[in-house]
Structures are given as C-alpha cells and as structure tokens.
Amino acid sequence: MDVGGMTTVVLVSVAGVWGALAGTLLPRAAYRFAVPPGEPWRDRCPDGHAIRGWLGRAGCARCPGDGPSAAATATAGALTCAALAAATGTRPELAVWLLLAPVAVLLAVVDFRVHRLPDPLTLPLAAAALTLLGLTAQLPEHTGHWLTALYGALALGGGYCVLFLINPAGMGFGDVKLAVGMGAVLGWYGWPTVLLGAFAGFLLGALYGGALVVARRAGRKSAIPFGPFLMAGAFAGLLAGAYAA
C-alpha cells in the first residue's frame, strides 16, 4: 500500500473511533431532549430521580432509562464519521464535519423518538457550521466557499420556511431551523451539492413514508419525522460534494 492509501486508512480509522466515542456519550442527551413539545428537556426520570449531566448512558444513575443504547449511537457515529473522512480526505473542512456529525446523530435520534428538533441543538448547529466554515476558509488546501455556504443556509432555510407556511401540518418549524445548518454544510461545496442534498432528503423521506403505508404502519396523512431524512440527504450530498471537490 502506498503512502496515500495508508494515510487514508489511518484517517478513516481515527475518524471512526472518534465517531464511536462521541456516539457512546449521546444516549443521555437524547433521553433528556426526547420530551413532548413545549418542554425544554427532561430533568427527572419516570421514578422522580434527578437526571444530572448530559453525557453518558440514558436515564438517571439509580434506574435504567428508556433512551437509545450506546451501541446504536456509537455505531451511527462511527459509520458517519468514517464515511466523511473517506470522502473528504485530509482537507481542513473534515474537522468541521467531524465536530458536527455527533450533533446530527443526536438530532436524528430525538426526532425519530418524539418528532421534535430542539432549538438548543438546531440553532447552535447552524451557527457553529457557519462559524467553523468561516475559519476553515482561512486555511490552505480547503476546497469550499464560505459565501456559498452562507447563501446555501439562507436558501435552504428559506425554502423550508415557505413549505412550512404553505403546510404547517406537514412541515415543522424545527425542520426550517435545521435546514439552515444543512444548507450551510451543503453550500460549502457549491449549488449542485445544495440541490442534490435537498432532493435526496425529500426522496428518502418519501420512500420511508411510502414504505410505512405499504406495510400498513401509517396512513397517507400520518406525520413522520422529517429531520433524519433532511440530514441523511445532506449527508449524501456532502459525500458527493467532497468526493467531487
């Protein structure tokens, strides 16, 4: 194996380990954020015990929680980060993707559980994406454009806002806020990446909803959590954009 191939293997391995370690710390945060709309987060378990901290296993220290398992979030984090490393290589924007990926995994878990995308996660994600990409644009060997990332954030967020205004029952405002962050990461690699990521998100969401209808687990008007598919589409677009850059 040549030096370049060895570097890629090491990079992907390190990124996978990072994703797995970060993923093992997510269950408690997912458990605390998975509450009905109107509540900021859970501070007590069903037995009334106080839940302290945000990282670690789900639930409180004295009884098991009903949140996601560390194995599931660790696997999701490892696969996501390894794929991003394989696509991006040693370019400096990889550090941004690896920092944002665990937050995306956390948001996907929460949305699947309670159909909710909490503001304390979506808004900092968007701000962090634009800030970190702005810093990355000052480094050598980057292959993206910060202004396009900004415009992508505004465009995708604005597009989702229009959809929300047209059909509030079919699109939550949390999706609009999440779209700002996803538009930023997609916009880094240009408008074709933004369009690809947006289309992939709607396609994946439609396929999931159709599969539920066929399996008779949902009706045509049943609500589904769209955030995970918005992020999955952005992930697909980001991989394509990184490979092509």
C-alpha positions as CSV (number, residue, x, y, z in Angstrom):
1,M,0.0,0.0,0.0
2,D,1.4,3.4,-0.9
3,V,1.7,6.3,1.5
4,G,-1.5,8.0,0.3
5,G,-3.5,4.8,0.8
6,M,-2.0,4.3,4.2
7,T,-2.9,7.9,5.2
8,T,-6.5,7.4,4.1
9,V,-6.8,4.2,6.1
10,V,-5.4,5.8,9.2
11,L,-7.6,8.9,8.7
12,V,-10.8,6.9,8.3
13,S,-9.9,4.7,11.3
14,V,-9.3,7.6,13.5
15,A,-12.5,9.3,12.4
16,G,-14.4,6.1,13.0
17,V,-13.0,5.8,16.5
18,W,-13.9,9.5,17.2
19,G,-17.5,8.9,16.0
20,A,-17.8,5.8,18.1
21,L,-16.5,7.5,21.2
22,A,-18.7,10.6,20.7
23,G,-21.7,8.3,20.0
24,T,-21.3,6.4,23.3
25,L,-21.8,9.8,25.1
26,L,-25.1,10.7,23.3
27,P,-27.8,8.5,24.9
28,R,-28.3,10.7,28.0
29,A,-28.7,13.8,25.9
30,A,-31.1,12.0,23.6
31,Y,-33.1,10.8,26.6
32,R,-33.3,14.3,28.1
33,F,-34.3,16.0,24.9
34,A,-36.9,13.4,23.9
35,V,-39.8,15.1,25.6
36,P,-43.2,16.4,24.3
37,P,-43.3,19.8,22.5
38,G,-43.4,22.7,24.9
39,E,-41.0,21.1,27.4
40,P,-37.3,22.2,27.2
41,W,-35.8,18.9,28.3
42,R,-36.3,16.1,30.9
43,D,-34.7,16.7,34.3
44,R,-36.2,13.7,36.1
45,C,-36.7,10.0,35.2
46,P,-40.2,8.4,35.5
47,D,-39.4,7.4,39.1
48,G,-38.7,11.0,40.0
49,H,-34.9,10.8,40.3
50,A,-33.0,13.8,39.2
51,I,-31.0,13.4,36.0
52,R,-27.7,15.1,36.1
53,G,-25.3,15.8,33.2
54,W,-25.8,15.4,29.5
55,L,-23.2,12.8,28.6
56,G,-23.3,9.0,29.2
57,R,-26.0,6.3,29.4
58,A,-29.6,7.2,29.2
59,G,-31.7,7.7,32.4
60,C,-30.6,8.5,35.9
61,A,-27.9,6.8,38.0
62,R,-30.4,4.8,40.0
63,C,-32.6,3.2,37.4
64,P,-32.3,2.2,33.7
65,G,-33.6,4.7,31.2
66,D,-35.7,4.0,28.1
67,G,-33.4,6.0,25.8
68,P,-31.3,4.8,22.9
69,S,-28.5,2.3,23.6
70,A,-24.9,3.4,23.5
71,A,-24.1,0.7,20.9
72,A,-26.6,2.1,18.5
73,T,-25.4,5.7,18.7
74,A,-21.8,4.6,18.7
75,T,-22.3,2.6,15.5
76,A,-24.1,5.5,13.8
77,G,-21.4,7.9,14.8
78,A,-18.6,5.7,13.7
79,L,-20.1,5.0,10.3
80,T,-21.0,8.6,9.7
81,C,-17.6,10.0,10.6
82,A,-15.7,7.2,8.8
83,A,-17.6,7.9,5.6
84,L,-17.0,11.7,5.9
85,A,-13.3,11.1,6.3
86,A,-13.1,8.8,3.3
87,A,-14.8,11.4,1.2
88,T,-13.1,14.5,2.4
89,G,-9.5,13.2,3.0
90,T,-7.0,15.5,4.7
91,R,-8.7,18.7,3.7
92,P,-9.3,21.0,6.7
93,E,-13.1,21.0,6.4
94,L,-13.1,17.4,7.6
95,A,-12.6,18.7,11.2
96,V,-15.8,20.7,10.8
97,W,-17.8,17.6,9.6
98,L,-16.4,15.5,12.4
99,L,-17.5,18.1,15.0
100,L,-21.0,18.5,13.6
101,A,-21.7,14.8,12.9
102,P,-22.4,13.8,16.6
103,V,-24.9,16.6,16.9
104,A,-26.7,15.4,13.7
105,V,-26.8,11.9,15.1
106,L,-28.3,13.2,18.3
107,L,-30.9,15.2,16.4
108,A,-31.9,12.2,14.3
109,V,-32.4,10.1,17.4
110,V,-34.5,12.7,19.2
111,D,-36.7,13.4,16.1
112,F,-37.3,9.7,15.5
113,R,-38.4,9.2,19.1
114,V,-40.6,12.3,19.6
115,H,-40.9,14.1,16.3
116,R,-39.0,17.1,17.7
117,L,-35.9,19.0,16.8
118,P,-34.9,21.1,19.9
119,D,-33.8,24.7,19.4
120,P,-30.8,24.2,21.8
121,L,-29.5,21.8,19.1
122,T,-30.6,23.1,15.7
123,L,-29.7,26.8,16.3
124,P,-26.2,26.2,17.7
125,L,-25.6,23.7,14.9
126,A,-26.3,26.3,12.2
127,A,-24.2,29.0,14.0
128,A,-21.4,26.5,14.5
129,A,-21.4,25.4,10.9
130,L,-21.1,28.9,9.5
131,T,-18.5,30.0,12.1
132,L,-16.3,26.9,11.7
133,L,-16.5,27.0,7.9
134,G,-15.6,30.7,8.0
135,L,-12.5,29.8,10.0
136,T,-11.7,26.9,7.6
137,A,-11.9,29.2,4.6
138,Q,-8.8,30.9,6.0
139,L,-6.8,27.7,5.9
140,P,-4.8,26.4,3.0
141,E,-6.0,23.4,1.0
142,H,-9.7,23.9,1.7
143,T,-11.9,23.2,-1.3
144,G,-15.1,25.1,-0.4
145,H,-16.5,28.6,-0.4
146,W,-17.8,30.3,2.7
147,L,-20.1,32.8,0.9
148,T,-21.8,29.9,-0.9
149,A,-22.2,28.2,2.4
150,L,-23.9,31.3,3.8
151,Y,-26.2,31.6,0.7
152,G,-26.9,27.9,0.9
153,A,-28.0,28.3,4.5
154,L,-30.3,31.2,3.6
155,A,-31.7,29.4,0.5
156,L,-32.4,26.0,2.1
157,G,-33.8,27.6,5.3
158,G,-35.9,30.0,3.2
159,G,-37.2,27.2,1.0
160,Y,-38.2,25.1,4.1
161,C,-39.8,28.2,5.6
162,V,-42.0,28.6,2.5
163,L,-43.0,24.9,2.8
164,F,-43.8,25.4,6.5
165,L,-46.0,28.4,5.7
166,I,-47.8,26.6,2.9
167,N,-48.5,23.4,5.0
168,P,-47.6,23.8,8.7
169,A,-49.2,20.4,9.4
170,G,-46.7,18.7,7.1
171,M,-43.5,20.6,8.0
172,G,-42.4,21.6,11.5
173,F,-40.6,24.8,12.2
174,G,-37.8,22.8,13.7
175,D,-37.1,21.4,10.2
176,V,-36.8,25.0,9.0
177,K,-34.1,25.7,11.6
178,L,-32.3,22.5,10.9
179,A,-32.3,23.3,7.1
180,V,-30.3,26.4,7.8
181,G,-27.4,24.4,9.2
182,M,-27.7,21.7,6.5
183,G,-27.8,24.4,3.8
184,A,-24.5,25.8,5.2
185,V,-22.6,22.5,5.0
186,L,-24.0,21.7,1.6
187,G,-23.3,25.2,0.3
188,W,-19.7,24.8,1.1
189,Y,-19.2,22.6,-1.9
190,G,-21.5,24.7,-4.2
191,W,-25.0,24.9,-5.5
192,P,-25.1,21.5,-7.2
193,T,-24.4,20.0,-3.8
194,V,-27.2,22.0,-2.2
195,L,-29.7,20.8,-4.9
196,L,-28.5,17.2,-4.6
197,G,-28.8,17.2,-0.8
198,A,-32.2,18.9,-0.8
199,F,-33.6,16.4,-3.4
200,A,-32.1,13.4,-1.6
201,G,-33.7,14.4,1.7
202,F,-37.2,14.6,0.1
203,L,-36.7,11.4,-1.8
204,L,-35.6,9.5,1.3
205,G,-38.5,10.9,3.3
206,A,-40.9,9.9,0.6
207,L,-39.5,6.4,0.3
208,Y,-39.8,6.0,4.1
209,G,-43.3,7.3,4.2
210,G,-44.3,5.1,1.3
211,A,-42.8,2.0,2.9
212,L,-44.8,2.7,6.1
213,V,-48.0,3.0,4.1
214,V,-47.3,-0.2,2.2
215,A,-46.6,-2.0,5.5
216,R,-49.8,-0.5,6.9
217,R,-47.9,1.0,9.7
218,A,-49.1,4.5,8.7
219,G,-51.7,6.2,6.6
220,R,-51.3,8.7,3.8
221,K,-51.8,11.6,6.2
222,S,-49.7,10.3,9.0
223,A,-46.9,12.5,10.3
224,I,-43.3,11.2,10.0
225,P,-40.2,12.7,11.5
226,F,-38.6,14.5,8.5
227,G,-35.4,15.8,10.3
228,P,-33.5,12.5,9.9
229,F,-34.2,12.4,6.2
230,L,-33.2,16.1,5.8
231,M,-29.9,15.2,7.5
232,A,-29.5,11.9,5.5
233,G,-30.0,13.9,2.3
234,A,-27.4,16.5,3.4
235,F,-25.1,13.6,4.3
236,A,-25.4,12.1,0.8
237,G,-24.9,15.5,-0.8
238,L,-21.9,16.3,1.4
239,L,-20.3,13.0,0.5
240,A,-20.8,13.6,-3.2
241,G,-19.6,17.2,-3.0
242,A,-16.5,16.1,-1.0
243,Y,-15.6,13.4,-3.5
244,A,-16.0,15.8,-6.4
245,A,-14.1,18.7,-4.9
